[in-house]
Amino acid sequence: MPEEGIALIIGVDRLLDMCRTVPNVIADSLACVVIANSEERTGSDESGWLITYFIKFI
């Protein structure tokens, strides 16, 4: 396989990897919000600001 082809595949794969990472991070964050809501642990302390933000976002 030519070197130019390998470089193209690696470059495109890096972009696609970033596109695959975004939904994964969003889904993991949403799962944290759902679990926190089910355990009633939302926004009661300073570390809960992110969960509170996502609840308002949803």
DRENMIKOL-782768 format. One record per residue (C-alpha): z, x, y; residue number from 0; residue in one letter. Coordinates in steps of 0.1 Angstrom, whole numbers, plus 5000, padded with zeros to 4 digits. Layout:
BEGIN
+------+------+------+-----+------+
:   c3 :   c1 :   c2 :  nr : rest :
+------+------+------+-----+------+
:    Z :    X :    Y : NUM :    a :
...
+------+------+------+-----+------+
END
This chain:
BEGIN
+------+------+------+-----+------+
:   c3 :   c1 :   c2 :  nr : rest :
+------+------+------+-----+------+
: 5000 : 5000 : 5000 :   0 :    m :
: 4991 : 5014 : 5034 :   1 :    p :
: 5019 : 5025 : 5058 :   2 :    e :
: 5006 : 5001 : 5085 :   3 :    e :
: 5011 : 4971 : 5062 :   4 :    g :
: 5046 : 4981 : 5053 :   5 :    i :
: 5055 : 4985 : 5090 :   6 :    a :
: 5041 : 4951 : 5097 :   7 :    l :
: 5060 : 4935 : 5069 :   8 :    i :
: 5093 : 4951 : 5080 :   9 :    i :
: 5087 : 4941 : 5116 :  10 :    g :
: 5080 : 4905 : 5107 :  11 :    v :
: 5109 : 4903 : 5082 :  12 :    d :
: 5133 : 4914 : 5109 :  13 :    r :
: 5122 : 4885 : 5132 :  14 :    l :
: 5124 : 4860 : 5103 :  15 :    l :
: 5158 : 4873 : 5093 :  16 :    d :
: 5171 : 4866 : 5128 :  17 :    m :
: 5156 : 4831 : 5125 :  18 :    c :
: 5174 : 4826 : 5092 :  19 :    r :
: 5207 : 4838 : 5106 :  20 :    t :
: 5209 : 4813 : 5135 :  21 :    v :
: 5211 : 4781 : 5113 :  22 :    p :
: 5236 : 4799 : 5090 :  23 :    n :
: 5260 : 4807 : 5118 :  24 :    v :
: 5257 : 4772 : 5132 :  25 :    i :
: 5263 : 4756 : 5098 :  26 :    a :
: 5294 : 4779 : 5092 :  27 :    d :
: 5308 : 4770 : 5126 :  28 :    s :
: 5302 : 4733 : 5119 :  29 :    l :
: 5320 : 4736 : 5086 :  30 :    a :
: 5350 : 4751 : 5104 :  31 :    c :
: 5351 : 4722 : 5128 :  32 :    v :
: 5349 : 4697 : 5100 :  33 :    v :
: 5377 : 4713 : 5080 :  34 :    i :
: 5398 : 4718 : 5112 :  35 :    a :
: 5394 : 4681 : 5119 :  36 :    n :
: 5403 : 4671 : 5084 :  37 :    s :
: 5435 : 4692 : 5086 :  38 :    e :
: 5442 : 4680 : 5122 :  39 :    e :
: 5443 : 4716 : 5136 :  40 :    r :
: 5422 : 4712 : 5167 :  41 :    t :
: 5429 : 4726 : 5201 :  42 :    g :
: 5467 : 4729 : 5197 :  43 :    s :
: 5468 : 4765 : 5207 :  44 :    d :
: 5448 : 4791 : 5226 :  45 :    e :
: 5428 : 4801 : 5196 :  46 :    s :
: 5416 : 4766 : 5191 :  47 :    g :
: 5393 : 4766 : 5222 :  48 :    w :
: 5362 : 4773 : 5201 :  49 :    l :
: 5369 : 4744 : 5177 :  50 :    i :
: 5376 : 4721 : 5207 :  51 :    t :
: 5343 : 4732 : 5223 :  52 :    y :
: 5323 : 4724 : 5191 :  53 :    f :
: 5340 : 4690 : 5188 :  54 :    i :
: 5329 : 4682 : 5223 :  55 :    k :
: 5294 : 4695 : 5216 :  56 :    f :
: 5290 : 4673 : 5185 :  57 :    i :
+------+------+------+-----+------+
END
